[in-house]
Amino acid sequence: MLLDTCGVGCGWIAAVVGCVGLGTFGVPMKSNAANRVDVDPFVMQTYKSSMCFITSWLVLLIGASFEFSPWGLLSGLLWVTGGTAGIFGIRNAGLAVSVGTWSGICVLVSFFWGLFIFDERVKSLFLTCIGIGFLNCGLIG
């Protein structure tokens, strides 16, 4: 299977693609066409979720197996709730403020889960704490 032979390089490529995708998904909501019709955040989230559902089946073409997990339902619930709130934030606070704020907070939440819940290790706890401190300063600023 293709995914079994994929190493750290594939992970970095996926991370970059994820950053670009998550950083730009709100751009169409700021377009003149979307502003003219005043798209409701729930409608936009429906479009986003529908595309996620349709394209998620593509991983089967590269050899991934189909597996159902109740954790997937919980993850989907959290993703839809966060996405709807994010769309509402973009429509009201703006793209730069909303995405900049939730991205930093996502890093903090993911860091907490990884370090304290899943017991993942960092190379340097001291430098990690400095980085988290800079991130907090940036969020406050």
Number of C-alpha atoms within 10 A of each C-alpha: 9 9 11 8 7 10 9 8 9 12 11 11 11 12 12 12 12 12 12 11 11 12 15 12 13 20 10 12 19 14 10 10 11 13 12 8 8 12 13 15 19 16 12 19 20 15 12 15 16 12 11 11 11 9 10 10 11 11 12 10 9 10 12 14 10 8 6 8 8 8 9 11 11 11 12 13 12 12 13 17 13 14 19 20 16 20 24 18 17 20 19 11 13 15 21 11 13 19 21 14 14 15 16 16 15 11 13 15 11 13 16 14 13 14 12 11 10 10 10 11 10 11 7 8 10 9 11 13 11 11 12 15 12 12 16 14 10 12 14 8 6
